Amino acid sequence: MALYRGDQHGVASTLPQERTAAVARIDVPPIEAFDQRQVQPGEVIFLEGHPASEAYVILRGEVQVTVHGVKGEEIVINRMKAGEMFGEVALLTPDSMRTATTSSAEGCTLLVIQRGVFDKHLGAADALLRFIIDHLCRRIIRLTERARDYAPTS
């Protein structure tokens, strides 16, 4: 594996400047080693409640994250742009189920991080870091569930 340095592999150019230094220290394969996915306008990337096998980094475009409220209404809980990662929570939880639906209104290009690569790097993390990650994922899941309860009613 090549040591990732700055914009050598293209991902850093999609990140906010304050995050570029942190990414520069990550030991990851070059961007060419990852698959990319072209998402068409209006296409669903993954559905809430479905099993997960990959996470994504947005290389170009925007992604919308939605959940279904208690009355079945669609609630937008996040909009993400280039440089942001999503889909990782399902890879970090025991049931590996998607906690939300993602789509792209205008289309986007995604870097695909397969479960094997994800698990390899997570497995190399120390126990305290894995505990913190687990805690943060549980918090994200709870907040996502609460979003359903606080959806605006018409």
N, CA, C and O atoms as a GROMACS GRO file, in nm:
protein
  616
    1MET      N    1   0.082  -0.119   0.000
    1MET     CA    2   0.000   0.000   0.000
    1MET      C    3   0.086   0.125   0.000
    1MET      O    4   0.183   0.135   0.076
    2ALA      N    5   0.052   0.216  -0.083
    2ALA     CA    6   0.125   0.342  -0.087
    2ALA      C    7   0.076   0.432   0.026
    2ALA      O    8  -0.042   0.430   0.060
    3LEU      N    9   0.166   0.510   0.082
    3LEU     CA   10   0.127   0.606   0.184
    3LEU      C   11   0.064   0.725   0.115
    3LEU      O   12   0.124   0.786   0.026
    4TYR      N   13  -0.056   0.757   0.156
    4TYR     CA   14  -0.130   0.868   0.096
    4TYR      C   15  -0.068   0.999   0.139
    4TYR      O   16  -0.052   1.023   0.258
    5ARG      N   17  -0.035   1.084   0.046
    5ARG     CA   18   0.026   1.214   0.076
    5ARG      C   19  -0.047   1.322  -0.002
    5ARG      O   20  -0.043   1.326  -0.125
    6GLY      N   21  -0.113   1.411   0.073
    6GLY     CA   22  -0.178   1.526   0.012
    6GLY      C   23  -0.275   1.488  -0.097
    6GLY      O   24  -0.364   1.405  -0.076
    7ASP      N   25  -0.259   1.548  -0.214
    7ASP     CA   26  -0.352   1.527  -0.325
    7ASP      C   27  -0.298   1.426  -0.426
    7ASP      O   28  -0.346   1.420  -0.539
    8GLN      N   29  -0.198   1.349  -0.386
    8GLN     CA   30  -0.135   1.254  -0.476
    8GLN      C   31  -0.236   1.161  -0.542
    8GLN      O   32  -0.219   1.125  -0.659
    9HIS      N   33  -0.340   1.122  -0.470
    9HIS     CA   34  -0.438   1.028  -0.523
    9HIS      C   35  -0.572   1.091  -0.557
    9HIS      O   36  -0.665   1.020  -0.593
   10GLY      N   37  -0.584   1.224  -0.545
   10GLY     CA   38  -0.702   1.293  -0.592
   10GLY      C   39  -0.811   1.316  -0.490
   10GLY      O   40  -0.895   1.404  -0.511
   11VAL      N   41  -0.816   1.240  -0.380
   11VAL     CA   42  -0.925   1.257  -0.284
   11VAL      C   43  -0.910   1.386  -0.205
   11VAL      O   44  -1.010   1.451  -0.176
   12ALA      N   45  -0.789   1.424  -0.170
   12ALA     CA   46  -0.769   1.543  -0.087
   12ALA      C   47  -0.826   1.669  -0.152
   12ALA      O   48  -0.867   1.761  -0.083
   13SER      N   49  -0.827   1.672  -0.282
   13SER     CA   50  -0.879   1.792  -0.349
   13SER      C   51  -1.029   1.809  -0.325
   13SER      O   52  -1.083   1.918  -0.348
   14THR      N   53  -1.096   1.702  -0.280
   14THR     CA   54  -1.239   1.713  -0.253
   14THR      C   55  -1.268   1.750  -0.108
   14THR      O   56  -1.383   1.774  -0.072
   15LEU      N   57  -1.163   1.756  -0.024
   15LEU     CA   58  -1.182   1.780   0.119
   15LEU      C   59  -1.164   1.926   0.156
   15LEU      O   60  -1.091   2.000   0.090
   16PRO      N   61  -1.233   1.969   0.264
   16PRO     CA   62  -1.204   2.102   0.317
   16PRO      C   63  -1.058   2.108   0.360
   16PRO      O   64  -1.002   2.006   0.402
   17GLN      N   65  -0.997   2.224   0.350
   17GLN     CA   66  -0.854   2.237   0.376
   17GLN      C   67  -0.815   2.186   0.514
   17GLN      O   68  -0.709   2.126   0.528
   18GLU      N   69  -0.897   2.210   0.617
   18GLU     CA   70  -0.861   2.169   0.752
   18GLU      C   71  -0.856   2.016   0.769
   18GLU      O   72  -0.795   1.968   0.864
   19ARG      N   73  -0.919   1.941   0.679
   19ARG     CA   74  -0.917   1.795   0.688
   19ARG      C   75  -0.808   1.732   0.603
   19ARG      O   76  -0.777   1.614   0.619
   20THR      N   77  -0.749   1.808   0.512
   20THR     CA   78  -0.648   1.755   0.422
   20THR      C   79  -0.527   1.702   0.498
   20THR      O   80  -0.474   1.596   0.463
   21ALA      N   81  -0.482   1.772   0.602
   21ALA     CA   82  -0.364   1.728   0.677
   21ALA      C   83  -0.389   1.594   0.745
   21ALA      O   84  -0.300   1.508   0.746
   22ALA      N   85  -0.507   1.575   0.801
   22ALA     CA   86  -0.539   1.448   0.867
   22ALA      C   87  -0.541   1.334   0.765
   22ALA      O   88  -0.492   1.225   0.793
   23VAL      N   89  -0.597   1.357   0.650
   23VAL     CA   90  -0.606   1.255   0.547
   23VAL      C   91  -0.467   1.221   0.495
   23VAL      O   92  -0.441   1.106   0.457
   24ALA      N   93  -0.378   1.317   0.493
   24ALA     CA   94  -0.243   1.294   0.441
   24ALA      C   95  -0.166   1.190   0.523
   24ALA      O   96  -0.069   1.133   0.474
   25ARG      N   97  -0.209   1.166   0.647
   25ARG     CA   98  -0.140   1.069   0.733
   25ARG      C   99  -0.201   0.929   0.725
   25ARG      O  100  -0.152   0.838   0.792
   26ILE      N  101  -0.304   0.909   0.646
   26ILE     CA  102  -0.371   0.779   0.639
   26ILE      C  103  -0.302   0.691   0.536
   26ILE      O  104  -0.273   0.734   0.424
   27ASP      N  105  -0.276   0.568   0.574
   27ASP     CA  106  -0.215   0.470   0.486
   27ASP      C  107  -0.326   0.401   0.408
   27ASP      O  108  -0.390   0.309   0.459
   28VAL      N  109  -0.348   0.443   0.286
   28VAL     CA  110  -0.454   0.384   0.202
   28VAL      C  111  -0.399   0.356   0.063
   28VAL      O  112  -0.300   0.416   0.020
   29PRO      N  113  -0.464   0.264  -0.007
   29PRO     CA  114  -0.421   0.241  -0.145
   29PRO      C  115  -0.448   0.366  -0.229
   29PRO      O  116  -0.527   0.451  -0.190
   30PRO      N  117  -0.383   0.377  -0.344
   30PRO     CA  118  -0.410   0.492  -0.432
   30PRO      C  119  -0.555   0.487  -0.480
   30PRO      O  120  -0.617   0.380  -0.484
   31ILE      N  121  -0.608   0.601  -0.518
   31ILE     CA  122  -0.747   0.613  -0.559
   31ILE      C  123  -0.780   0.517  -0.675
   31ILE      O  124  -0.894   0.470  -0.686
   32GLU      N  125  -0.681   0.489  -0.759
   32GLU     CA  126  -0.704   0.398  -0.872
   32GLU      C  127  -0.737   0.256  -0.826
   32GLU      O  128  -0.793   0.178  -0.903
   33ALA      N  129  -0.702   0.222  -0.702
   33ALA     CA  130  -0.728   0.088  -0.649
   33ALA      C  131  -0.874   0.069  -0.608
   33ALA      O  132  -0.919  -0.044  -0.586
   34PHE      N  133  -0.948   0.178  -0.599
   34PHE     CA  134  -1.088   0.172  -0.559
   34PHE      C  135  -1.179   0.181  -0.680
   34PHE      O  136  -1.147   0.245  -0.780
   35ASP      N  137  -1.293   0.115  -0.670
   35ASP     CA  138  -1.395   0.131  -0.774
   35ASP      C  139  -1.461   0.266  -0.757
   35ASP      O  140  -1.463   0.324  -0.648
   36GLN      N  141  -1.513   0.317  -0.867
   36GLN     CA  142  -1.595   0.437  -0.862
   36GLN      C  143  -1.734   0.402  -0.912
   36GLN      O  144  -1.752   0.312  -0.994
   37ARG      N  145  -1.831   0.474  -0.861
   37ARG     CA  146  -1.969   0.452  -0.903
   37ARG      C  147  -2.026   0.583  -0.954
   37ARG      O  148  -2.021   0.686  -0.886
   38GLN      N  149  -2.080   0.578  -1.074
   38GLN     CA  150  -2.148   0.694  -1.132
   38GLN      C  151  -2.297   0.682  -1.098
   38GLN      O  152  -2.362   0.585  -1.136
   39VAL      N  153  -2.349   0.780  -1.028
   39VAL     CA  154  -2.489   0.780  -0.987
   39VAL      C  155  -2.564   0.878  -1.078
   39VAL      O  156  -2.525   0.994  -1.091
   40GLN      N  157  -2.670   0.832  -1.138
   40GLN     CA  158  -2.750   0.914  -1.229
   40GLN      C  159  -2.842   1.007  -1.150
   40GLN      O  160  -2.876   0.977  -1.036
   41PRO      N  161  -2.883   1.120  -1.208
   41PRO     CA  162  -2.976   1.210  -1.140
   41PRO      C  163  -3.102   1.136  -1.095
   41PRO      O  164  -3.166   1.065  -1.172
   42GLY      N  165  -3.135   1.154  -0.967
   42GLY     CA  166  -3.254   1.092  -0.910
   42GLY      C  167  -3.235   0.949  -0.864
   42GLY      O  168  -3.327   0.890  -0.807
   43GLU      N  169  -3.118   0.892  -0.887
   43GLU     CA  170  -3.094   0.752  -0.851
   43GLU      C  171  -3.076   0.734  -0.700
   43GLU      O  172  -3.012   0.816  -0.634
   44VAL      N  173  -3.133   0.626  -0.648
   44VAL     CA  174  -3.112   0.587  -0.509
   44VAL      C  175  -2.981   0.510  -0.500
   44VAL      O  176  -2.956   0.420  -0.581
   45ILE      N  177  -2.898   0.546  -0.404
   45ILE     CA  178  -2.768   0.480  -0.385
   45ILE      C  179  -2.786   0.355  -0.299
   45ILE      O  180  -2.738   0.247  -0.334
   46PHE      N  181  -2.855   0.370  -0.186
   46PHE     CA  182  -2.894   0.255  -0.105
   46PHE      C  183  -3.019   0.290  -0.026
   46PHE      O  184  -3.050   0.407  -0.006
   47LEU      N  185  -3.089   0.185   0.019
   47LEU     CA  186  -3.216   0.201   0.089
   47LEU      C  187  -3.203   0.170   0.238
   47LEU      O  188  -3.133   0.077   0.278
   48GLU      N  189  -3.271   0.250   0.317
   48GLU     CA  190  -3.282   0.227   0.460
   48GLU      C  191  -3.330   0.084   0.487
   48GLU      O  192  -3.424   0.036   0.423
   49GLY      N  193  -3.264   0.018   0.583
   49GLY     CA  194  -3.304  -0.117   0.620
   49GLY      C  195  -3.240  -0.227   0.539
   49GLY      O  196  -3.256  -0.345   0.573
   50HIS      N  197  -3.168  -0.194   0.433
   50HIS     CA  198  -3.103  -0.296   0.351
   50HIS      C  199  -2.963  -0.325   0.405
   50HIS      O  200  -2.904  -0.240   0.470
   51PRO      N  201  -2.909  -0.445   0.378
   51PRO     CA  202  -2.774  -0.479   0.424
   51PRO      C  203  -2.668  -0.398   0.351
   51PRO      O  204  -2.686  -0.357   0.236
   52ALA      N  205  -2.557  -0.375   0.420
   52ALA     CA  206  -2.448  -0.293   0.366
   52ALA      C  207  -2.326  -0.376   0.334
   52ALA      O  208  -2.294  -0.471   0.406
   53SER      N  209  -2.258  -0.341   0.225
   53SER     CA  210  -2.131  -0.406   0.192
   53SER      C  211  -2.023  -0.306   0.152
   53SER      O  212  -1.911  -0.345   0.121
   54GLU      N  213  -2.057  -0.177   0.153
   54GLU     CA  214  -1.959  -0.075   0.120
   54GLU      C  215  -1.997   0.060   0.180
   54GLU      O  216  -2.112   0.085   0.216
   55ALA      N  217  -1.895   0.147   0.190
   55ALA     CA  218  -1.912   0.287   0.227
   55ALA      C  219  -1.868   0.368   0.106
   55ALA      O  220  -1.809   0.314   0.012
   56TYR      N  221  -1.895   0.498   0.108
   56TYR     CA  222  -1.865   0.582  -0.009
   56TYR      C  223  -1.803   0.714   0.032
   56TYR      O  224  -1.829   0.766   0.141
   57VAL      N  225  -1.721   0.767  -0.058
   57VAL     CA  226  -1.672   0.904  -0.047
   57VAL      C  227  -1.721   0.976  -0.172
   57VAL      O  228  -1.706   0.926  -0.284
   58ILE      N  229  -1.779   1.093  -0.154
   58ILE     CA  230  -1.831   1.170  -0.267
   58ILE      C  231  -1.714   1.240  -0.335
   58ILE      O  232  -1.646   1.322  -0.274
   59LEU      N  233  -1.691   1.208  -0.461
   59LEU     CA  234  -1.586   1.273  -0.539
   59LEU      C  235  -1.639   1.395  -0.613
   59LEU      O  236  -1.569   1.495  -0.628
   60ARG      N  237  -1.764   1.386  -0.660
   60ARG     CA  238  -1.827   1.496  -0.734
   60ARG      C  239  -1.977   1.489  -0.709
   60ARG      O  240  -2.035   1.381  -0.707
   61GLY      N  241  -2.038   1.606  -0.692
   61GLY     CA  242  -2.183   1.612  -0.675
   61GLY      C  243  -2.227   1.614  -0.530
   61GLY      O  244  -2.147   1.637  -0.439
   62GLU      N  245  -2.355   1.590  -0.510
   62GLU     CA  246  -2.414   1.593  -0.377
   62GLU      C  247  -2.501   1.471  -0.354
   62GLU      O  248  -2.554   1.411  -0.448
   63VAL      N  249  -2.514   1.435  -0.226
   63VAL     CA  250  -2.596   1.321  -0.184
   63VAL      C  251  -2.691   1.369  -0.075
   63VAL      O  252  -2.653   1.445   0.014
   64GLN      N  253  -2.813   1.323  -0.084
   64GLN     CA  254  -2.916   1.354   0.015
   64GLN      C  255  -2.943   1.230   0.099
   64GLN      O  256  -2.952   1.119   0.045
   65VAL      N  257  -2.956   1.247   0.230
   65VAL     CA  258  -2.983   1.138   0.322
   65VAL      C  259  -3.123   1.157   0.379
   65VAL      O  260  -3.156   1.263   0.431
   66THR      N  261  -3.205   1.052   0.368
   66THR     CA  262  -3.343   1.062   0.416
   66THR      C  263  -3.379   0.940   0.502
   66THR      O  264  -3.321   0.832   0.487
   67VAL      N  265  -3.475   0.960   0.590
   67VAL     CA  266  -3.536   0.852   0.667
   67VAL      C  267  -3.686   0.867   0.656
   67VAL      O  268  -3.736   0.973   0.617
   68HIS      N  269  -3.758   0.762   0.691
   68HIS     CA  270  -3.903   0.769   0.691
   68HIS      C  271  -3.952   0.799   0.832
   68HIS      O  272  -3.912   0.732   0.928
   69GLY      N  273  -4.038   0.900   0.844
   69GLY     CA  274  -4.094   0.937   0.972
   69GLY      C  275  -4.197   0.837   1.019
   69GLY      O  276  -4.226   0.740   0.949
   70VAL      N  277  -4.251   0.860   1.138
   70VAL     CA  278  -4.347   0.768   1.197
   70VAL      C  279  -4.474   0.756   1.113
   70VAL      O  280  -4.545   0.655   1.121
   71LYS      N  281  -4.505   0.857   1.034
   71LYS     CA  282  -4.623   0.853   0.948
   71LYS      C  283  -4.589   0.814   0.804
   71LYS      O  284  -4.673   0.822   0.715
   72GLY      N  285  -4.463   0.770   0.783
   72GLY     CA  286  -4.422   0.727   0.650
   72GLY      C  287  -4.368   0.838   0.562
   72GLY      O  288  -4.327   0.812   0.449
   73GLU      N  289  -4.366   0.961   0.612
   73GLU     CA  290  -4.316   1.073   0.532
   73GLU      C  291  -4.164   1.068   0.523
   73GLU      O  292  -4.096   1.020   0.614
   74GLU      N  293  -4.111   1.119   0.412
   74GLU     CA  294  -3.967   1.125   0.390
   74GLU      C  295  -3.911   1.248   0.458
   74GLU      O  296  -3.960   1.359   0.437
   75ILE      N  297  -3.806   1.229   0.539
   75ILE     CA  298  -3.743   1.337   0.614
   75ILE      C  299  -3.598   1.348   0.570
   75ILE      O  300  -3.523   1.251   0.580
   76VAL      N  301  -3.558   1.465   0.521
   76VAL     CA  302  -3.418   1.488   0.483
   76VAL      C  303  -3.341   1.519   0.610
   76VAL      O  304  -3.371   1.616   0.680
   77ILE      N  305  -3.242   1.435   0.641
   77ILE     CA  306  -3.163   1.458   0.763
   77ILE      C  307  -3.023   1.510   0.735
   77ILE      O  308  -2.954   1.555   0.826
   78ASN      N  309  -2.981   1.503   0.608
   78ASN     CA  310  -2.848   1.555   0.575
   78ASN      C  311  -2.834   1.571   0.425
   78ASN      O  312  -2.896   1.499   0.347
   79ARG      N  313  -2.751   1.666   0.385
   79ARG     CA  314  -2.708   1.684   0.247
   79ARG      C  315  -2.556   1.691   0.251
   79ARG      O  316  -2.499   1.768   0.328
   80MET      N  317  -2.492   1.611   0.168
   80MET     CA  318  -2.347   1.603   0.170
   80MET      C  319  -2.290   1.638   0.033
   80MET      O  320  -2.357   1.623  -0.069
   81LYS      N  321  -2.166   1.684   0.034
   81LYS     CA  322  -2.100   1.723  -0.090
   81LYS      C  323  -1.964   1.657  -0.100
   81LYS      O  324  -1.925   1.579  -0.013
   82ALA      N  325  -1.893   1.688  -0.206
   82ALA     CA  326  -1.762   1.627  -0.234
   82ALA      C  327  -1.672   1.631  -0.111
   82ALA      O  328  -1.662   1.732  -0.041
   83GLY      N  329  -1.606   1.517  -0.086
   83GLY     CA  330  -1.514   1.505   0.026
   83GLY      C  331  -1.576   1.438   0.147
   83GLY      O  332  -1.504   1.398   0.239
   84GLU      N  333  -1.708   1.425   0.149
   84GLU     CA  334  -1.773   1.364   0.264
   84GLU      C  335  -1.793   1.215   0.242
   84GLU      O  336  -1.810   1.168   0.129
   85MET      N  337  -1.791   1.141   0.353
   85MET     CA  338  -1.810   0.996   0.350
   85MET      C  339  -1.948   0.963   0.406
   85MET      O  340  -1.999   1.032   0.494
   86PHE      N  341  -2.007   0.856   0.352
   86PHE     CA  342  -2.134   0.808   0.406
   86PHE      C  343  -2.144   0.658   0.386
   86PHE      O  344  -2.070   0.599   0.307
   87GLY      N  345  -2.235   0.597   0.459
   87GLY     CA  346  -2.254   0.453   0.452
   87GLY      C  347  -2.167   0.375   0.548
   87GLY      O  348  -2.178   0.253   0.558
   88GLU      N  349  -2.080   0.444   0.620
   88GLU     CA  350  -1.987   0.378   0.711
   88GLU      C  351  -2.053   0.325   0.837
   88GLU      O  352  -2.007   0.226   0.893
   89VAL      N  353  -2.160   0.389   0.882
   89VAL     CA  354  -2.224   0.346   1.007
   89VAL      C  355  -2.270   0.201   0.998
   89VAL      O  356  -2.252   0.124   1.092
   90ALA      N  357  -2.329   0.163   0.886
   90ALA     CA  358  -2.376   0.025   0.871
   90ALA      C  359  -2.260  -0.074   0.872
   90ALA      O  360  -2.279  -0.189   0.912
   91LEU      N  361  -2.142  -0.033   0.829
   91LEU     CA  362  -2.027  -0.122   0.831
   91LEU      C  363  -1.967  -0.134   0.971
   91LEU      O  364  -1.886  -0.222   0.998
   92LEU      N  365  -2.008  -0.044   1.060
   92LEU     CA  366  -1.953  -0.041   1.196
   92LEU      C  367  -2.048  -0.100   1.299
   92LEU      O  368  -2.016  -0.103   1.418
   93THR      N  369  -2.163  -0.147   1.256
   93THR     CA  370  -2.262  -0.201   1.349
   93THR      C  371  -2.279  -0.351   1.325
   93THR      O  372  -2.259  -0.400   1.214
   94PRO      N  373  -2.316  -0.424   1.431
   94PRO     CA  374  -2.327  -0.570   1.419
   94PRO      C  375  -2.427  -0.617   1.314
   94PRO      O  376  -2.402  -0.717   1.246
   95ASP      N  377  -2.540  -0.548   1.298
   95ASP     CA  378  -2.640  -0.597   1.202
   95ASP      C  379  -2.612  -0.554   1.058
   95ASP      O  380  -2.673  -0.606   0.965
   96SER      N  381  -2.520  -0.458   1.039
   96SER     CA  382  -2.480  -0.411   0.906
   96SER      C  383  -2.596  -0.363   0.819
   96SER      O  384  -2.592  -0.379   0.697
   97MET      N  385  -2.698  -0.306   0.881
   97MET     CA  386  -2.814  -0.257   0.807
   97MET      C  387  -2.804  -0.106   0.788
   97MET      O  388  -2.757  -0.034   0.876
   98ARG      N  389  -2.849  -0.060   0.672
   98ARG     CA  390  -2.850   0.083   0.643
   98ARG      C  391  -2.950   0.153   0.734
   98ARG      O  392  -3.063   0.107   0.752
   99THR      N  393  -2.907   0.267   0.792
   99THR     CA  394  -2.993   0.342   0.883
   99THR      C  395  -3.073   0.450   0.813
   99THR      O  396  -3.158   0.514   0.874
  100ALA      N  397  -3.045   0.472   0.684
  100ALA     CA  398  -3.113   0.577   0.608
  100ALA      C  399  -3.105   0.542   0.459
  100ALA      O  400  -3.036   0.449   0.419
  101THR      N  401  -3.178   0.618   0.380
  101THR     CA  402  -3.174   0.607   0.234
  101THR      C  403  -3.090   0.720   0.180
  101THR      O  404  -3.097   0.832   0.231
  102THR      N  405  -3.010   0.694   0.078
  102THR     CA  406  -2.932   0.799   0.014
  102THR      C  407  -2.964   0.804  -0.134
  102THR      O  408  -2.991   0.702  -0.197
  103SER      N  409  -2.959   0.925  -0.188
  103SER     CA  410  -2.985   0.945  -0.330
  103SER      C  411  -2.913   1.072  -0.375
  103SER      O  412  -2.860   1.147  -0.294
  104SER      N  413  -2.913   1.093  -0.507
  104SER     CA  414  -2.850   1.213  -0.561
  104SER      C  415  -2.945   1.275  -0.664
  104SER      O  416  -2.973   1.216  -0.768
  105ALA      N  417  -2.993   1.394  -0.634
  105ALA     CA  418  -3.088   1.461  -0.723
  105ALA      C  419  -3.023   1.496  -0.857
  105ALA      O  420  -3.087   1.484  -0.962
  106GLU      N  421  -2.898   1.539  -0.856
  106GLU     CA  422  -2.830   1.584  -0.977
  106GLU      C  423  -2.730   1.485  -1.033
  106GLU      O  424  -2.670   1.509  -1.138
  107GLY      N  425  -2.712   1.374  -0.964
  107GLY     CA  426  -2.610   1.278  -1.003
  107GLY      C  427  -2.480   1.306  -0.930
  107GLY      O  428  -2.456   1.419  -0.888
  108CYS      N  429  -2.395   1.205  -0.916
  108CYS     CA  430  -2.268   1.223  -0.847
  108CYS      C  431  -2.172   1.111  -0.885
  108CYS      O  432  -2.211   1.012  -0.948
  109THR      N  433  -2.046   1.128  -0.846
  109THR     CA  434  -1.944   1.026  -0.862
  109THR      C  435  -1.896   0.988  -0.724
  109THR      O  436  -1.861   1.074  -0.643
  110LEU      N  437  -1.894   0.856  -0.696
  110LEU     CA  438  -1.858   0.806  -0.564
  110LEU      C  439  -1.736   0.717  -0.571
  110LEU      O  440  -1.718   0.641  -0.667
  111LEU      N  441  -1.652   0.726  -0.470
  111LEU     CA  442  -1.544   0.632  -0.448
  111LEU      C  443  -1.602   0.522  -0.359
  111LEU      O  444  -1.658   0.552  -0.254
  112VAL      N  445  -1.589   0.396  -0.400
  112VAL     CA  446  -1.648   0.284  -0.327
  112VAL      C  447  -1.543   0.219  -0.238
  112VAL      O  448  -1.437   0.178  -0.285
  113ILE      N  449  -1.573   0.211  -0.109
  113ILE     CA  450  -1.484   0.146  -0.013
  113ILE      C  451  -1.551   0.015   0.029
  113ILE      O  452  -1.647   0.016   0.105
  114GLN      N  453  -1.500  -0.095  -0.021
  114GLN     CA  454  -1.557  -0.226   0.007
  114GLN      C  455  -1.535  -0.266   0.153
  114GLN      O  456  -1.439  -0.222   0.216
  115ARG      N  457  -1.625  -0.348   0.204
  115ARG     CA  458  -1.620  -0.392   0.344
  115ARG      C  459  -1.483  -0.449   0.382
  115ARG      O  460  -1.434  -0.420   0.491
  116GLY      N  461  -1.421  -0.528   0.296
  116GLY     CA  462  -1.291  -0.589   0.327
  116GLY      C  463  -1.184  -0.485   0.358
  116GLY      O  464  -1.109  -0.501   0.454
  117VAL      N  465  -1.178  -0.381   0.278
  117VAL     CA  466  -1.080  -0.273   0.300
  117VAL      C  467  -1.114  -0.200   0.430
  117VAL      O  468  -1.026  -0.171   0.511
  118PHE      N  469  -1.240  -0.173   0.447
  118PHE     CA  470  -1.288  -0.103   0.567
  118PHE      C  471  -1.252  -0.184   0.692
  118PHE      O  472  -1.194  -0.131   0.787
  119ASP      N  473  -1.286  -0.314   0.691
  119ASP     CA  474  -1.261  -0.400   0.806
  119ASP      C  475  -1.112  -0.415   0.835
  119ASP      O  476  -1.071  -0.420   0.951
  120LYS      N  477  -1.030  -0.421   0.731
  120LYS     CA  478  -0.886  -0.434   0.750
  120LYS      C  479  -0.831  -0.316   0.828
  120LYS      O  480  -0.753  -0.333   0.922
  121HIS      N  481  -0.872  -0.196   0.791
  121HIS     CA  482  -0.822  -0.076   0.860
  121HIS      C  483  -0.882  -0.064   1.000
  121HIS      O  484  -0.813  -0.022   1.093
  122LEU      N  485  -1.008  -0.099   1.015
  122LEU     CA  486  -1.070  -0.093   1.146
  122LEU      C  487  -1.004  -0.195   1.240
  122LEU      O  488  -0.981  -0.166   1.357
  123GLY      N  489  -0.976  -0.314   1.188
  123GLY     CA  490  -0.912  -0.417   1.269
  123GLY      C  491  -0.774  -0.377   1.317
  123GLY      O  492  -0.728  -0.425   1.421
  124ALA      N  493  -0.707  -0.289   1.245
  124ALA     CA  494  -0.574  -0.244   1.283
  124ALA      C  495  -0.579  -0.134   1.391
  124ALA      O  496  -0.475  -0.099   1.448
  125ALA      N  497  -0.698  -0.081   1.418
  125ALA     CA  498  -0.712   0.025   1.518
  125ALA      C  499  -0.705  -0.035   1.659
  125ALA      O  500  -0.743  -0.151   1.679
  126ASP      N  501  -0.657   0.044   1.755
  126ASP     CA  502  -0.650  -0.008   1.891
  126ASP      C  503  -0.789  -0.016   1.954
  126ASP      O  504  -0.884   0.042   1.902
  127ALA      N  505  -0.799  -0.089   2.065
  127ALA     CA  506  -0.927  -0.117   2.129
  127ALA      C  507  -0.999   0.010   2.174
  127ALA      O  508  -1.121   0.020   2.161
  128LEU      N  509  -0.926   0.108   2.226
  128LEU     CA  510  -0.990   0.232   2.270
  128LEU      C  511  -1.053   0.304   2.151
  128LEU      O  512  -1.165   0.354   2.162
  129LEU      N  513  -0.983   0.312   2.040
  129LEU     CA  514  -1.036   0.378   1.922
  129LEU      C  515  -1.162   0.306   1.871
  129LEU      O  516  -1.260   0.371   1.834
  130ARG      N  517  -1.160   0.173   1.870
  130ARG     CA  518  -1.278   0.097   1.827
  130ARG      C  519  -1.395   0.122   1.921
  130ARG      O  520  -1.510   0.130   1.876
  131PHE      N  521  -1.368   0.133   2.052
  131PHE     CA  522  -1.473   0.164   2.150
  131PHE      C  523  -1.534   0.301   2.121
  131PHE      O  524  -1.656   0.316   2.123
  132ILE      N  525  -1.450   0.399   2.095
  132ILE     CA  526  -1.498   0.535   2.065
  132ILE      C  527  -1.581   0.535   1.937
  132ILE      O  528  -1.687   0.597   1.932
  133ILE      N  529  -1.534   0.466   1.835
  133ILE     CA  530  -1.608   0.458   1.709
  133ILE      C  531  -1.744   0.394   1.732
  133ILE      O  532  -1.846   0.443   1.681
  134ASP      N  533  -1.748   0.284   1.808
  134ASP     CA  534  -1.874   0.217   1.839
  134ASP      C  535  -1.970   0.311   1.912
  134ASP      O  536  -2.089   0.316   1.881
  135HIS      N  537  -1.918   0.384   2.009
  135HIS     CA  538  -1.999   0.480   2.085
  135HIS      C  539  -2.057   0.588   1.992
  135HIS      O  540  -2.176   0.620   2.001
  136LEU      N  541  -1.975   0.642   1.905
  136LEU     CA  542  -2.022   0.746   1.813
  136LEU      C  543  -2.127   0.693   1.715
  136LEU      O  544  -2.223   0.762   1.684
  137CYS      N  545  -2.108   0.570   1.668
  137CYS     CA  546  -2.207   0.511   1.578
  137CYS      C  547  -2.341   0.492   1.648
  137CYS      O  548  -2.446   0.520   1.590
  138ARG      N  549  -2.337   0.444   1.770
  138ARG     CA  550  -2.463   0.428   1.846
  138ARG      C  551  -2.533   0.562   1.864
  138ARG      O  552  -2.655   0.571   1.857
  139ARG      N  553  -2.454   0.666   1.887
  139ARG     CA  554  -2.512   0.801   1.902
  139ARG      C  555  -2.576   0.846   1.771
  139ARG      O  556  -2.686   0.902   1.772
  140ILE      N  557  -2.509   0.823   1.660
  140ILE     CA  558  -2.565   0.861   1.529
  140ILE      C  559  -2.695   0.786   1.503
  140ILE      O  560  -2.792   0.845   1.455
  141ILE      N  561  -2.697   0.658   1.535
  141ILE     CA  562  -2.818   0.579   1.514
  141ILE      C  563  -2.932   0.632   1.600
  141ILE      O  564  -3.045   0.643   1.553
  142ARG      N  565  -2.904   0.664   1.727
  142ARG     CA  566  -3.009   0.719   1.815
  142ARG      C  567  -3.061   0.852   1.761
  142ARG      O  568  -3.182   0.876   1.761
  143LEU      N  569  -2.971   0.938   1.716
  143LEU     CA  570  -3.014   1.068   1.662
  143LEU      C  571  -3.096   1.051   1.535
  143LEU      O  572  -3.192   1.125   1.512
  144THR      N  573  -3.059   0.954   1.452
  144THR     CA  574  -3.136   0.927   1.331
  144THR      C  575  -3.276   0.880   1.368
  144THR      O  576  -3.375   0.922   1.307
  145GLU      N  577  -3.285   0.793   1.467
  145GLU     CA  578  -3.417   0.746   1.513
  145GLU      C  579  -3.500   0.861   1.569
  145GLU      O  580  -3.621   0.867   1.546
  146ARG      N  581  -3.437   0.952   1.641
  146ARG     CA  582  -3.509   1.067   1.698
  146ARG      C  583  -3.560   1.160   1.588
  146ARG      O  584  -3.662   1.226   1.605
  147ALA      N  585  -3.488   1.166   1.477
  147ALA     CA  586  -3.533   1.252   1.365
  147ALA      C  587  -3.669   1.209   1.316
  147ALA      O  588  -3.750   1.291   1.274
  148ARG      N  589  -3.695   1.080   1.322
  148ARG     CA  590  -3.827   1.029   1.281
  148ARG      C  591  -3.938   1.084   1.369
  148ARG      O  592  -4.047   1.116   1.321
  149ASP      N  593  -3.908   1.094   1.497
  149ASP     CA  594  -4.009   1.138   1.593
  149ASP      C  595  -4.037   1.288   1.586
  149ASP      O  596  -4.144   1.334   1.625
  150TYR      N  597  -3.940   1.364   1.537
  150TYR     CA  598  -3.955   1.510   1.535
  150TYR      C  599  -3.980   1.566   1.397
  150TYR      O  600  -3.957   1.685   1.372
  151ALA      N  601  -4.025   1.484   1.309
  151ALA     CA  602  -4.056   1.530   1.173
  151ALA      C  603  -4.170   1.631   1.178
  151ALA      O  604  -4.266   1.611   1.252
  152PRO      N  605  -4.160   1.738   1.099
  152PRO     CA  606  -4.269   1.836   1.096
  152PRO      C  607  -4.397   1.771   1.042
  152PRO      O  608  -4.394   1.692   0.947
  153THR      N  609  -4.506   1.805   1.103
  153THR     CA  610  -4.635   1.751   1.057
  153THR      C  611  -4.710   1.859   0.980
  153THR      O  612  -4.693   1.978   1.008
  154SER      N  613  -4.791   1.817   0.885
  154SER     CA  614  -4.864   1.915   0.804
  154SER      C  615  -5.002   1.938   0.858
  154SER      O  616  -5.077   2.018   0.803
   0.00000   0.00000   0.00000
